[in-house]
């Protein structure tokens, strides 16, 4: 058994059945055998266990060839709940989902006043979690976990949990998981799953969107800044890559990370709007980035037949070329089957400029990998980061065979909590 225990085997069998029913269900017991590779006896035993645990339910029946109708099974939506959080550029969005990722409640907190102040972000996340649980009348103990997508690099440490290195937002080794645990509205048995927002976007698009069925893909998050998630057979669950900080012009514009000439300094929505303003454009006063970008697109391509703003159009066309050049780097480095463009700015710009971005990507990339890749918009809309964040605890739940993690035993306070208590004012 290659070192696998009977318990490992049972967990793997439960995972196989759960995942097939989740993605391809409803299915009968007879159909589950071929798609999971399990014997009919194993399928019957696993299904009985999962039904007893409340994870599966009947979903009607279908006729069989000359025999009794076969009962269809599906994952029970109410058998678990997850929260997804997107720490975005303009707001913190918190959404509560059932096990089939149907949204049950949401809360949003704008970031216009305090920006990325750590205490403010932690407060928004805590308040949003409490609000969606109360709004949907869900007990905190029913959660499989809370997934959170953040800007920057996330390091997972045994002492402090998830630590965020967000250079572009002024976060230097922020122990976000530890801060959330202190005064959390959730019991200690509910885990936080914190990762880069581009990775959570990639997770969502690979499970349910434009990446489904692809063996290799790069999912691009284009918002105020720029990021990407690489998915290959070797990196099955995706890896965030700091694509926005590739140098595209030596001694170029100053990026918000502090370096010169980053792709983000030319293609991120924040810098795009700055360039429009510098060239004489007129973004709406006091508008947030999403509203200002909408106005810029309307100025470049007016719907009422008035002349286009030549400055807005020139900046947008130059941005399309920078994005295409940036995509060519991804094509040459990773040779993916698909590139999927997401994020609120990517979706806005893509409707008008995706053909131009494709053309530039092909022109700058090597012919062979460029001829094998498709470049398309994401299919899940602006909520994809939140959905992907909620997938993090869901994927962990599946990996455990549909069993919740054991509550942590009582014992000495973890090191991160002791350190925070020592630093706290008395």
Buried (B, 14 or more C-beta within 10 A) or exposed (E): EEEEEEEEEBBBBBBBBBBBBBEEBBBBBBBBBEBBEBEEEBBBBBBEBBBEBEBBBEBEEEEEEEEEEBBBBBBBBBBBBBBBBBBBBBBBBBBBBBBBBEBBBBBBBEBEEBEBBBEBBBBBBBBBBBBBBEEBEBEBEBBBBBBBBBBBBBEEBEEBBBBBEBBBBEBEEBBBBBBBBBEBBBEEBBBBBBBBBBBBBBBBBBBBBBBEEBEBBBBBBBBBBBBBBBBBEEEEBBBBBBBBBBBBBEEBBEBBBEBBBBBBBBBBBBBBBBBBBEEEBEBEEEEBBBEBBEBBBBBBBEEEEEEEBEBBBBBBEBBBBBBBBBBBBBBBBBBBBBBBBBBBBBBBBBEEBBEBBBBBBBEBBEEEBBEEBEBBBBBBEBBBBBBBBBBBBBBBBBEBBBBBBEEEEEEEEBEBBEBBEEEEEE
